[in-house]
Amino acid sequence: MKILYISQYFPPEAGATQTRAFENVRYLKSKGHDVTVLCEIPNHPAGIVFKGYRGRLYKQEMIEGIRVLYIRVFTSQKKNFLTRMAFYLSFMVGASMAGMLLLRQKFDLIYATSPPLPAAGAGLWISFYKKNPFFFEVRDLWPDSAIELGELKNSLVIIMAKKLEQMCYERATKVIVVTNGIEKTLKEQKQIPGSKVELIPNGATIDSFYRDKAGGERLRSDLGLDNKFIVLYAGILGIAQNLETLLKAANELRGCPDIHFLVAGAGPKKKELETMAARLELKNLDFIGERPRKDMPQLYSAVDAALVPLAKNDLFKHARPSKIFDAWSCETPVILGIDGEARQLLDQCGGGLFYLPDNYESLAQKVVEMRDMGEKKTRRMGRDARAYVETYHSRTLYAKKLEHIIRDL
């Protein structure tokens, strides 16, 4: 089949959305499908266009036999409501125009992933224009989550976003969801027919994410953290993660000289968090910047635990962040601050400890508890988690399910 896969975010950008999209299209290509990806000129999350893409309205590349069309969007290092809306809407308009003017060939399927929801809006329009079936992938309940977190307050924009969401559901031949909670919400609250909804969760790329013991030891030494118990947060520094809790926990543990925290990533809250860390004079926490995905196995292998937090909100009870599976693939136990589905996964495999979301005292207590377990026990915990991911949460396994659904079409 000829498939147009629309994802605003795609490599060389790093992140869970980019990885999921790339693994899906790579598997579809391996099964003989002709896949074209439509995405933004790389700039996320800092809002700075990557070298090699600057000054271009669009750029086409071939990545492992997959045609990728990058289109220009509005970018800004300043993150507020207006710049975000311009960022999202410029992709929707640009992708829609590209679908009509640059991608003149026929497709058998338009596949669009959200959030951001305007990216699905582009897929919706192109599916109408080209008279193709439309698959709508829902990784988060947008705009519900943006409204709940206070990121979306304008009443007119909310009305328009909900209308766009409804149109996507109505048009979609299939709605692909990533968690049981989203599936339940769509069926029970949004009245989406069960025959439309397919669950394809997040998982791990187990062939490229594995424990790199030697590389991890070298990195620990390079960071000057030998003989430390290291806790890593790697990911977006945003509102949903409420990383102020991490900084408060680090402040609580400043009297434990053998415990050290690392923060790897970028995002809208970075400057604010760095200012808070400086104000608290945290000597036991370092911001080490954004790391390319290819370096993540070494980084996870260098630390003793991976922190996976989200703010305390019922909205996140259905969340399954992919960073859980990335850490487990590298045999690194997690310290999880998300109740709901993610906690159920943790309980199933015994791959770490749970702390109360937004509770820095609970987080500090669990860090100490894991340190006191000793390396032998935490290593066994990590190995068990890796085996669990291999059996139940391989991205290849889930991409295979997606390919079967597409073949049924």
ABEGO torsion letter per residue (X at the ends): XBBBBBBABBOABBEAAAAAAAAAAAAAAAAGBBBBBBBBBBAOAAGBBBBGABGBABBBBBBGGBBBBBBBBBBBABBBAAAAAAAAAAAAAAAAAAAAAABABBBABBBBBOOBAAAAAAAAAAAAAAGBBBBBBBABBOAAAAAAAGABABAAAAAAAAAAAAAAAAABABBBBABAAAAAAAAAAAGBBAAABBBBBBBBBAAABBBBAAAAAAAAAAAGABGBBBBBBBEBBBAAAGAAAAAAAAAAAAABAABBBBBBEBEAAAAAAAAAAAAAGBAABBBAEBBBAAAAAAAAAABABBBBBBBBBAAAAABBBAAAAAAAAAGBBBBBABBEAAAAAAAAAGAEBBBBBGBAAAAAAAAAAAAAAEAAAAAAAAAAAAAAAAAAABAAAAAAAAAAAAAAX
